[in-house]
């Protein structure tokens, strides 16, 4: 019985680290991961600051004659660009500053900073 209780406690403590869902909380409204910037503006209003940058990612693709991947075939490099925006929300001195990160207009992460002002 003691072993079962210890295993249950260990499992419960590990659960929060296994589940990672980013959400931006604005008063009683929540903007969940995958939400659009329009949704964030409607629920949270304008951020204090916005920073934008373009990131480029290059992938090597090896293809055969019919689109099949084969070892030893010539590869092609494909570069794609994505727009990343960081919106900073300051909810005052009793809450942490929240930085909402959007990739191509969709919420992908929320990071906390220090207490607001």
The first five atom37 places (N, CA, C, CB, O) and aatype in JSON, in Angstrom:
{
  "aatype": [20, 20, 20, 20, 20, 20, 20, 20, 20, 20, 20, 20, 20, 20, 20, 20, 20, 20, 20, 20, 20, 20, 20, 20, 20, 20, 20, 20, 20, 20, 20, 20, 20, 20, 20, 20, 20, 20, 20, 20, 20, 20, 20, 20, 20, 20, 20, 20, 20, 20, 20, 20, 20, 20, 20, 20, 20, 20, 20, 20, 20, 20, 20, 20, 20, 20, 20, 20, 20, 20, 20, 20, 20, 20, 20, 20, 20, 20, 20, 20, 20, 20, 20, 20, 20, 20, 20, 20, 20, 20, 20, 20, 20, 20, 20, 20, 20, 20, 20, 20, 20, 20, 20, 20, 20, 20, 20, 20, 20, 20, 20, 20, 20, 20, 20, 20, 20],
  "atom_mask": [
    [1, 1, 1, 1, 1],
    [1, 1, 1, 1, 1],
    [1, 1, 1, 1, 1],
    [1, 1, 1, 1, 1],
    [1, 1, 1, 1, 1],
    [1, 1, 1, 1, 1],
    [1, 1, 1, 1, 1],
    [1, 1, 1, 1, 1],
    [1, 1, 1, 1, 1],
    [1, 1, 1, 1, 1],
    [1, 1, 1, 1, 1],
    [1, 1, 1, 1, 1],
    [1, 1, 1, 1, 1],
    [1, 1, 1, 1, 1],
    [1, 1, 1, 1, 1],
    [1, 1, 1, 1, 1],
    [1, 1, 1, 1, 1],
    [1, 1, 1, 1, 1],
    [1, 1, 1, 1, 1],
    [1, 1, 1, 1, 1],
    [1, 1, 1, 1, 1],
    [1, 1, 1, 1, 1],
    [1, 1, 1, 1, 1],
    [1, 1, 1, 1, 1],
    [1, 1, 1, 1, 1],
    [1, 1, 1, 1, 1],
    [1, 1, 1, 1, 1],
    [1, 1, 1, 1, 1],
    [1, 1, 1, 1, 1],
    [1, 1, 1, 1, 1],
    [1, 1, 1, 1, 1],
    [1, 1, 1, 1, 1],
    [1, 1, 1, 1, 1],
    [1, 1, 1, 1, 1],
    [1, 1, 1, 1, 1],
    [1, 1, 1, 1, 1],
    [1, 1, 1, 1, 1],
    [1, 1, 1, 1, 1],
    [1, 1, 1, 1, 1],
    [1, 1, 1, 1, 1],
    [1, 1, 1, 1, 1],
    [1, 1, 1, 1, 1],
    [1, 1, 1, 1, 1],
    [1, 1, 1, 1, 1],
    [1, 1, 1, 1, 1],
    [1, 1, 1, 1, 1],
    [1, 1, 1, 1, 1],
    [1, 1, 1, 1, 1],
    [1, 1, 1, 1, 1],
    [1, 1, 1, 1, 1],
    [1, 1, 1, 1, 1],
    [1, 1, 1, 1, 1],
    [1, 1, 1, 1, 1],
    [1, 1, 1, 1, 1],
    [1, 1, 1, 1, 1],
    [1, 1, 1, 1, 1],
    [1, 1, 1, 1, 1],
    [1, 1, 1, 1, 1],
    [1, 1, 1, 1, 1],
    [1, 1, 1, 1, 1],
    [1, 1, 1, 1, 1],
    [1, 1, 1, 1, 1],
    [1, 1, 1, 1, 1],
    [1, 1, 1, 1, 1],
    [1, 1, 1, 1, 1],
    [1, 1, 1, 1, 1],
    [1, 1, 1, 1, 1],
    [1, 1, 1, 1, 1],
    [1, 1, 1, 1, 1],
    [1, 1, 1, 1, 1],
    [1, 1, 1, 1, 1],
    [1, 1, 1, 1, 1],
    [1, 1, 1, 1, 1],
    [1, 1, 1, 1, 1],
    [1, 1, 1, 1, 1],
    [1, 1, 1, 1, 1],
    [1, 1, 1, 1, 1],
    [1, 1, 1, 1, 1],
    [1, 1, 1, 1, 1],
    [1, 1, 1, 1, 1],
    [1, 1, 1, 1, 1],
    [1, 1, 1, 1, 1],
    [1, 1, 1, 1, 1],
    [1, 1, 1, 1, 1],
    [1, 1, 1, 1, 1],
    [1, 1, 1, 1, 1],
    [1, 1, 1, 1, 1],
    [1, 1, 1, 1, 1],
    [1, 1, 1, 1, 1],
    [1, 1, 1, 1, 1],
    [1, 1, 1, 1, 1],
    [1, 1, 1, 1, 1],
    [1, 1, 1, 1, 1],
    [1, 1, 1, 1, 1],
    [1, 1, 1, 1, 1],
    [1, 1, 1, 1, 1],
    [1, 1, 1, 1, 1],
    [1, 1, 1, 1, 1],
    [1, 1, 1, 1, 1],
    [1, 1, 1, 1, 1],
    [1, 1, 1, 1, 1],
    [1, 1, 1, 1, 1],
    [1, 1, 1, 1, 1],
    [1, 1, 1, 1, 1],
    [1, 1, 1, 1, 1],
    [1, 1, 1, 1, 1],
    [1, 1, 1, 1, 1],
    [1, 1, 1, 1, 1],
    [1, 1, 1, 1, 1],
    [1, 1, 1, 1, 1],
    [1, 1, 1, 1, 1],
    [1, 1, 1, 1, 1],
    [1, 1, 1, 1, 1],
    [1, 1, 1, 1, 1],
    [1, 1, 1, 1, 1],
    [1, 1, 1, 1, 1],
    [1, 1, 1, 1, 1]
  ],
  "atom_positions": [
    [[0.82, -1.2, 0.0], [0.0, 0.0, 0.0], [0.87, 1.26, 0.0], [-0.94, 0.0, 1.21], [0.56, 2.24, -0.67]],
    [[1.95, 1.21, 0.77], [2.84, 2.36, 0.85], [3.5, 2.63, -0.51], [3.91, 2.13, 1.94], [3.68, 3.78, -0.9]],
    [[3.86, 1.56, -1.22], [4.47, 1.7, -2.53], [3.49, 2.32, -3.53], [4.95, 0.34, -3.05], [3.87, 3.16, -4.34]],
    [[2.23, 1.9, -3.46], [1.21, 2.46, -4.33], [1.01, 3.94, -4.06], [-0.11, 1.7, -4.15], [0.87, 4.72, -5.0]],
    [[0.98, 4.33, -2.8], [0.82, 5.75, -2.44], [2.0, 6.58, -2.93], [0.67, 5.92, -0.93], [1.81, 7.68, -3.46]],
    [[3.22, 6.06, -2.77], [4.4, 6.79, -3.23], [4.39, 6.93, -4.75], [5.69, 6.07, -2.78], [4.76, 7.98, -5.28]],
    [[3.98, 5.89, -5.45], [3.91, 5.94, -6.92], [2.85, 6.94, -7.37], [3.6, 4.55, -7.5], [3.05, 7.66, -8.35]],
    [[1.73, 6.98, -6.67], [0.66, 7.92, -7.02], [1.1, 9.37, -6.81], [-0.59, 7.63, -6.17], [0.82, 10.23, -7.65]],
    [[1.8, 9.64, -5.71], [2.31, 10.99, -5.45], [3.33, 11.38, -6.51], [2.93, 11.07, -4.04], [3.29, 12.5, -7.02]],
    [[4.24, 10.47, -6.85], [5.25, 10.76, -7.87], [4.61, 11.05, -9.22], [6.24, 9.59, -7.99], [5.05, 11.95, -9.93]],
    [[3.58, 10.3, -9.57], [2.87, 10.51, -10.83], [2.19, 11.86, -10.85], [1.85, 9.4, -11.05], [2.25, 12.57, -11.86]],
    [[1.54, 12.24, -9.76], [0.85, 13.53, -9.69], [1.82, 14.7, -9.78], [0.05, 13.63, -8.4], [1.51, 15.72, -10.38]],
    [[3.0, 14.54, -9.18], [4.0, 15.61, -9.24], [4.59, 15.74, -10.64], [5.11, 15.35, -8.23], [4.97, 16.84, -11.04]],
    [[4.66, 14.65, -11.38], [5.23, 14.68, -12.73], [4.25, 15.2, -13.76], [5.7, 13.31, -13.12], [4.67, 15.67, -14.82]],
    [[2.96, 15.12, -13.51], [1.94, 15.51, -14.49], [2.08, 16.94, -14.98], [0.58, 15.34, -13.91], [2.04, 17.16, -16.19]],
    [[2.23, 17.95, -14.11], [2.32, 19.32, -14.63], [3.48, 19.52, -15.6], [2.46, 20.29, -13.5], [3.38, 20.33, -16.52]],
    [[4.58, 18.79, -15.41], [5.71, 18.96, -16.31], [5.46, 18.26, -17.65], [6.98, 18.43, -15.67], [6.08, 18.62, -18.65]],
    [[4.58, 17.27, -17.67], [4.29, 16.56, -18.91], [3.31, 17.32, -19.78], [3.75, 15.19, -18.6], [3.37, 17.24, -21.0]],
    [[2.41, 18.06, -19.15], [1.39, 18.79, -19.89], [1.88, 20.22, -20.08], [0.01, 18.77, -19.13], [2.16, 20.92, -19.11]],
    [[1.99, 20.65, -21.34], [2.45, 22.01, -21.62], [1.46, 22.65, -22.57], [3.88, 22.01, -22.23], [1.47, 22.42, -23.78]],
    [[0.61, 23.46, -22.0], [-0.35, 24.19, -22.83], [-0.19, 25.67, -22.51], [-1.83, 23.7, -22.57], [-0.4, 26.09, -21.37]],
    [[0.16, 26.45, -23.49], [0.34, 27.88, -23.29], [-0.99, 28.59, -23.4], [1.32, 28.45, -24.29], [-1.79, 28.33, -24.3]],
    [[-1.22, 29.48, -22.45], [-2.44, 30.28, -22.49], [-2.15, 31.64, -21.9], [-3.6, 29.58, -21.73], [-1.39, 31.77, -20.94]],
    [[-2.76, 32.65, -22.47], [-2.64, 34.01, -22.0], [-3.91, 34.35, -21.24], [-2.39, 35.01, -23.18], [-5.01, 34.3, -21.8]],
    [[-3.77, 34.69, -19.97], [-4.93, 35.01, -19.14], [-5.06, 36.53, -19.0], [-4.81, 34.34, -17.73], [-4.15, 37.22, -18.54]],
    [[-6.21, 37.03, -19.42], [-6.5, 38.46, -19.35], [-7.8, 38.62, -18.59], [-6.59, 39.1, -20.79], [-8.87, 38.3, -19.11]],
    [[-7.73, 39.11, -17.36], [-8.88, 39.19, -16.47], [-9.55, 37.82, -16.41], [-9.9, 40.29, -16.96], [-8.92, 36.86, -15.96]],
    [[-10.79, 37.7, -16.83], [-11.47, 36.41, -16.79], [-11.53, 35.74, -18.16], [-12.89, 36.6, -16.24], [-12.32, 34.81, -18.37]],
    [[-10.7, 36.2, -19.09], [-10.69, 35.64, -20.44], [-9.37, 34.91, -20.68], [-10.89, 36.75, -21.51], [-8.33, 35.29, -20.13]],
    [[-9.42, 33.86, -21.49], [-8.23, 33.07, -21.8], [-8.04, 33.0, -23.31], [-8.34, 31.63, -21.19], [-8.98, 32.74, -24.06]],
    [[-6.8, 33.25, -23.73], [-6.42, 33.09, -25.13], [-5.53, 31.85, -25.18], [-5.68, 34.39, -25.71], [-4.42, 31.88, -24.66]],
    [[-6.0, 30.78, -25.79], [-5.3, 29.5, -25.8], [-4.33, 29.38, -26.95], [-6.29, 28.37, -25.85], [-4.4, 30.12, -27.93]],
    [[-3.41, 28.45, -26.81], [-2.44, 28.15, -27.85], [-3.18, 27.85, -29.15], [-1.54, 26.95, -27.45], [-4.16, 27.1, -29.17]],
    [[-2.71, 28.44, -30.24], [-3.34, 28.27, -31.54], [-4.3, 29.39, -31.9], [-4.07, 26.96, -31.57], [-4.75, 29.49, -33.05]],
    [[-4.63, 30.25, -30.92], [-5.56, 31.36, -31.17], [-4.9, 32.41, -32.08], [-6.01, 32.01, -29.83], [-3.67, 32.5, -32.14]],
    [[-5.71, 33.17, -32.76], [-5.2, 34.2, -33.66], [-4.88, 35.49, -32.9], [-6.23, 34.49, -34.79], [-5.29, 35.67, -31.76]],
    [[-4.14, 36.36, -33.56], [-3.83, 37.66, -32.98], [-5.1, 38.49, -32.81], [-2.81, 38.42, -33.86], [-5.22, 39.26, -31.86]],
    [[-6.04, 38.33, -33.71], [-7.32, 39.04, -33.61], [-8.05, 38.63, -32.34], [-8.2, 38.76, -34.85], [-8.62, 39.48, -31.65]],
    [[-8.03, 37.34, -32.02], [-8.65, 36.83, -30.8], [-7.96, 37.41, -29.56], [-8.6, 35.28, -30.77], [-8.63, 37.8, -28.6]],
    [[-6.63, 37.47, -29.59], [-5.88, 38.04, -28.47], [-6.21, 39.52, -28.28], [-4.37, 37.86, -28.69], [-6.38, 39.98, -27.15]],
    [[-6.31, 40.26, -29.37], [-6.66, 41.68, -29.27], [-8.07, 41.87, -28.71], [-6.56, 42.35, -30.64], [-8.3, 42.76, -27.9]],
    [[-8.99, 41.03, -29.14], [-10.37, 41.15, -28.67], [-10.48, 40.83, -27.18], [-11.28, 40.21, -29.47], [-11.27, 41.46, -26.47]],
    [[-9.71, 39.87, -26.69], [-9.82, 39.46, -25.29], [-8.91, 40.24, -24.35], [-9.53, 38.0, -25.17], [-9.25, 40.45, -23.19]],
    [[-7.74, 40.66, -24.84], [-6.75, 41.28, -23.96], [-6.45, 42.74, -24.28], [-5.49, 40.51, -24.03], [-5.83, 43.43, -23.47]],
    [[-6.89, 43.2, -25.43], [-6.59, 44.57, -25.82], [-5.19, 44.69, -26.4], [-6.74, 45.5, -24.63], [-4.52, 43.7, -26.66]],
    [[-4.77, 45.93, -26.6], [-3.46, 46.2, -27.19], [-2.35, 45.88, -26.18], [-3.36, 47.67, -27.66], [-2.49, 46.21, -25.0]],
    [[-1.28, 45.25, -26.61], [-0.15, 45.02, -25.72], [0.63, 46.31, -25.49], [0.78, 43.93, -26.3], [0.46, 47.29, -26.22]],
    [[1.47, 46.31, -24.48], [2.32, 47.47, -24.19], [3.35, 47.64, -25.29], [3.02, 47.32, -22.82], [3.61, 48.76, -25.74]],
    [[3.95, 46.52, -25.72], [4.93, 46.56, -26.81], [4.7, 45.39, -27.76], [6.38, 46.54, -26.26], [4.14, 44.36, -27.38]],
    [[5.15, 45.58, -29.0], [5.13, 44.53, -30.01], [6.49, 44.51, -30.68], [3.99, 44.74, -31.07], [7.01, 45.56, -31.08]],
    [[7.08, 43.34, -30.79], [8.34, 43.17, -31.52], [8.11, 42.12, -32.59], [9.52, 42.77, -30.56], [7.47, 41.1, -32.35]],
    [[8.64, 42.38, -33.77], [8.44, 41.47, -34.89], [9.78, 41.14, -35.54], [7.47, 42.09, -35.92], [10.66, 41.99, -35.64]],
    [[9.92, 39.88, -35.98], [11.12, 39.47, -36.69], [10.73, 38.36, -37.67], [12.24, 39.0, -35.7], [9.7, 37.71, -37.52]],
    [[11.58, 38.18, -38.67], [11.39, 37.1, -39.63], [12.46, 36.05, -39.39], [11.43, 37.62, -41.1], [13.65, 36.38, -39.29]],
    [[12.05, 34.79, -39.29], [12.99, 33.69, -39.13], [12.96, 32.85, -40.4], [12.64, 32.83, -37.87], [11.91, 32.63, -41.0]],
    [[14.15, 32.37, -40.79], [14.28, 31.53, -41.97], [14.74, 30.15, -41.55], [15.27, 32.16, -42.99], [15.67, 30.0, -40.75]],
    [[14.09, 29.13, -42.08], [14.44, 27.75, -41.78], [14.71, 27.03, -43.11], [13.31, 27.02, -40.97], [13.91, 27.11, -44.04]],
    [[15.85, 26.34, -43.18], [16.21, 25.61, -44.39], [16.15, 24.12, -44.11], [17.63, 26.02, -44.89], [16.71, 23.63, -43.13]],
    [[15.46, 23.39, -44.99], [15.32, 21.95, -44.88], [15.93, 21.31, -46.13], [13.83, 21.52, -44.72], [15.8, 21.84, -47.24]],
    [[16.6, 20.17, -45.94], [17.09, 19.4, -47.08], [16.06, 18.32, -47.38], [18.5, 18.78, -46.8], [15.63, 17.59, -46.49]],
    [[15.68, 18.23, -48.64], [14.69, 17.26, -49.08], [15.33, 16.38, -50.13], [13.4, 17.95, -49.63], [15.83, 16.86, -51.15]],
    [[15.3, 15.05, -49.88], [15.81, 14.09, -50.87], [14.61, 13.39, -51.48], [16.79, 13.05, -50.22], [13.79, 12.82, -50.77]],
    [[14.51, 13.44, -52.82], [13.37, 12.83, -53.49], [13.82, 12.0, -54.67], [12.39, 13.89, -53.95], [14.79, 12.32, -55.36]],
    [[13.08, 10.91, -54.89], [13.28, 10.08, -56.07], [12.44, 10.6, -57.21], [12.94, 8.6, -55.77], [11.89, 11.7, -57.13]],
    [[12.33, 9.84, -58.25], [11.62, 10.26, -59.46], [10.13, 10.46, -59.2], [11.8, 9.23, -60.55], [9.53, 11.35, -59.8]],
    [[9.51, 9.67, -58.33], [8.07, 9.78, -58.09], [7.76, 10.34, -56.7], [7.41, 8.41, -58.25], [6.72, 10.03, -56.12]],
    [[8.65, 11.17, -56.16], [8.4, 11.75, -54.85], [8.79, 10.84, -53.7], [6.96, 12.1, -54.73], [8.53, 11.16, -52.54]],
    [[9.42, 9.69, -54.01], [9.83, 8.76, -52.98], [11.17, 9.2, -52.41], [9.91, 7.32, -53.53], [12.04, 9.67, -53.14]],
    [[11.33, 9.05, -51.1], [12.6, 9.37, -50.48], [13.54, 8.19, -50.66], [12.42, 9.72, -48.97], [13.19, 7.05, -50.34]],
    [[14.72, 8.45, -51.18], [15.7, 7.39, -51.42], [17.06, 7.82, -50.92], [15.76, 7.02, -52.92], [17.42, 9.0, -51.01]],
    [[17.81, 6.88, -50.42], [19.16, 7.16, -49.96], [20.06, 7.37, -51.18], [19.69, 6.01, -49.07], [20.0, 6.61, -52.15]],
    [[20.89, 8.37, -51.12], [21.84, 8.61, -52.2], [21.33, 9.5, -53.32], [22.25, 7.32, -52.76], [22.1, 9.85, -54.21]],
    [[20.06, 9.86, -53.3], [19.51, 10.74, -54.34], [19.98, 12.17, -54.07], [17.95, 10.66, -54.38], [20.39, 12.5, -52.96]],
    [[19.9, 12.99, -55.08], [20.26, 14.4, -54.93], [19.26, 15.07, -54.0], [20.29, 15.11, -56.31], [18.08, 14.72, -53.98]],
    [[19.73, 16.03, -53.23], [18.83, 16.72, -52.3], [18.63, 18.16, -52.75], [19.39, 16.67, -50.86], [19.47, 18.75, -53.43]],
    [[17.51, 18.68, -52.36], [17.16, 20.06, -52.64], [16.96, 20.78, -51.32], [15.88, 20.15, -53.53], [16.37, 20.24, -50.39]],
    [[17.46, 22.0, -51.24], [17.25, 22.8, -50.03], [16.06, 23.71, -50.24], [18.51, 23.61, -49.68], [15.95, 24.42, -51.24]],
    [[15.16, 23.69, -49.27], [13.99, 24.55, -49.31], [14.04, 25.47, -48.1], [12.66, 23.71, -49.32], [14.14, 25.01, -46.96]],
    [[13.98, 26.77, -48.35], [14.0, 27.75, -47.27], [12.62, 28.37, -47.14], [15.07, 28.85, -47.53], [12.04, 28.85, -48.12]],
    [[12.1, 28.34, -45.94], [10.8, 28.96, -45.67], [11.0, 30.07, -44.64], [9.76, 27.9, -45.16], [11.9, 30.01, -43.8]],
    [[10.16, 31.06, -44.72], [10.22, 32.15, -43.74], [8.96, 32.14, -42.9], [10.4, 33.52, -44.45], [7.89, 31.74, -43.35]],
    [[9.11, 32.6, -41.67], [7.99, 32.7, -40.76], [8.12, 34.0, -39.98], [7.93, 31.48, -39.8], [9.23, 34.42, -39.62]],
    [[7.01, 34.64, -39.72], [7.01, 35.88, -38.96], [6.73, 35.56, -37.5], [5.96, 36.89, -39.52], [5.74, 34.9, -37.17]],
    [[7.6, 36.02, -36.63], [7.45, 35.81, -35.19], [7.22, 37.18, -34.55], [8.72, 35.08, -34.56], [8.0, 38.11, -34.75]],
    [[6.15, 37.27, -33.77], [5.85, 38.51, -33.04], [5.77, 38.21, -31.56], [4.53, 39.14, -33.54], [5.2, 37.21, -31.14]],
    [[6.35, 39.1, -30.76], [6.27, 39.0, -29.31], [5.5, 40.2, -28.8], [7.7, 38.92, -28.67], [5.91, 41.35, -28.97]],
    [[4.36, 39.91, -28.16], [3.52, 40.95, -27.59], [3.67, 40.92, -26.09], [2.03, 40.77, -28.01], [3.5, 39.87, -25.47]],
    [[3.99, 42.06, -25.49], [4.18, 42.14, -24.05], [2.97, 42.8, -23.4], [5.47, 42.91, -23.7], [2.57, 43.9, -23.78]],
    [[2.38, 42.09, -22.42], [1.25, 42.59, -21.65], [1.67, 42.86, -20.22], [0.07, 41.59, -21.68], [2.27, 42.0, -19.57]],
    [[1.37, 44.07, -19.74], [1.67, 44.46, -18.37], [0.34, 44.63, -17.65], [2.53, 45.79, -18.32], [-0.41, 45.58, -17.92]],
    [[0.05, 43.73, -16.73], [-1.23, 43.75, -16.01], [-1.14, 44.39, -14.64], [-1.76, 42.34, -15.87], [-2.04, 44.23, -13.82]],
    [[-0.05, 45.12, -14.38], [0.07, 45.84, -13.12], [1.02, 45.17, -12.14], [-1.28, 45.98, -12.48], [1.54, 44.09, -12.4]],
    [[1.25, 45.84, -10.99], [2.27, 45.39, -10.05], [1.95, 44.1, -9.29], [2.51, 46.46, -9.06], [2.84, 43.53, -8.65]],
    [[0.73, 43.63, -9.36], [0.36, 42.41, -8.63], [0.33, 41.17, -9.52], [-1.0, 42.6, -7.99], [0.0, 40.08, -9.05]],
    [[0.66, 41.33, -10.79], [0.7, 40.2, -11.73], [1.99, 40.23, -12.52], [-0.52, 40.23, -12.68], [2.62, 41.28, -12.68]],
    [[2.38, 39.07, -13.0], [3.59, 38.97, -13.81], [3.34, 39.49, -15.22], [4.09, 37.52, -13.85], [2.25, 39.35, -15.77]],
    [[4.37, 40.1, -15.8], [4.31, 40.52, -17.19], [4.22, 39.25, -18.04], [5.55, 41.4, -17.59], [4.91, 38.27, -17.77]],
    [[3.38, 39.27, -19.06], [3.19, 38.13, -19.94], [3.66, 38.5, -21.35], [1.7, 37.68, -19.96], [3.3, 39.56, -21.87]],
    [[4.45, 37.63, -21.95], [4.9, 37.83, -23.32], [4.27, 36.73, -24.18], [6.48, 37.81, -23.43], [4.6, 35.55, -24.04]],
    [[3.38, 37.14, -25.06], [2.69, 36.22, -25.97], [3.5, 36.13, -27.25], [1.22, 36.68, -26.26], [3.83, 37.15, -27.85]],
    [[3.82, 34.91, -27.66], [4.63, 34.71, -28.87], [3.75, 34.11, -29.96], [5.86, 33.8, -28.57], [3.16, 33.05, -29.8]],
    [[3.69, 34.84, -31.07], [2.89, 34.43, -32.22], [3.81, 34.04, -33.37], [1.92, 35.57, -32.66], [4.8, 34.73, -33.64]],
    [[3.5, 32.95, -34.03], [4.22, 32.53, -35.23], [3.21, 32.49, -36.36], [4.93, 31.12, -35.03], [2.25, 31.72, -36.33]],
    [[3.44, 33.33, -37.36], [2.51, 33.47, -38.49], [1.09, 33.74, -38.02], [2.54, 32.2, -39.36], [0.13, 33.18, -38.56]],
    [[0.95, 34.6, -37.02], [-0.36, 35.05, -36.56], [-1.08, 34.15, -35.58], [-1.22, 35.22, -37.71], [-2.22, 34.43, -35.22]],
    [[-0.44, 33.06, -35.13], [-1.06, 32.12, -34.18], [-0.24, 32.06, -32.9], [-1.2, 30.71, -34.81], [0.99, 32.05, -32.95]],
    [[-0.91, 32.01, -31.77], [-0.24, 31.94, -30.47], [0.45, 30.58, -30.32], [-1.24, 32.16, -29.32], [-0.19, 29.54, -30.44]],
    [[1.76, 30.61, -30.07], [2.51, 29.37, -29.91], [3.11, 29.21, -28.52], [3.61, 29.31, -30.94], [3.44, 28.09, -28.12]],
    [[3.27, 30.31, -27.78], [3.87, 30.22, -26.45], [3.55, 31.48, -25.66], [5.39, 30.01, -26.55], [3.32, 32.55, -26.23]],
    [[3.54, 31.33, -24.34], [3.39, 32.48, -23.45], [4.46, 32.35, -22.37], [1.95, 32.54, -22.81], [4.58, 31.32, -21.72]],
    [[5.23, 33.41, -22.19], [6.3, 33.42, -21.18], [6.0, 34.49, -20.15], [7.69, 33.67, -21.84], [5.45, 35.55, -20.47]],
    [[6.37, 34.21, -18.93], [6.18, 35.17, -17.84], [7.47, 35.91, -17.56], [5.69, 34.48, -16.56], [8.56, 35.34, -17.65]],
    [[7.33, 37.19, -17.23], [8.48, 38.0, -16.85], [8.4, 38.34, -15.38], [8.55, 39.28, -17.7], [7.86, 37.57, -14.58]],
    [[8.93, 39.48, -15.02], [8.87, 39.93, -13.63], [7.52, 40.59, -13.38], [10.03, 40.92, -13.31], [6.67, 40.65, -14.27]],
    [[7.32, 41.07, -12.17], [6.06, 41.75, -11.86], [5.96, 43.04, -12.67], [5.95, 42.05, -10.34], [6.96, 43.69, -12.95]],
    [[4.75, 43.38, -13.02], [4.49, 44.57, -13.82], [4.71, 45.84, -13.02], [3.08, 44.55, -14.37], [5.18, 45.8, -11.88]],
    [[4.35, 46.95, -13.61], [4.5, 48.25, -12.95], [3.22, 49.02, -13.02], [5.62, 49.05, -13.58], [3.15, 50.15, -12.53]]
  ]
}
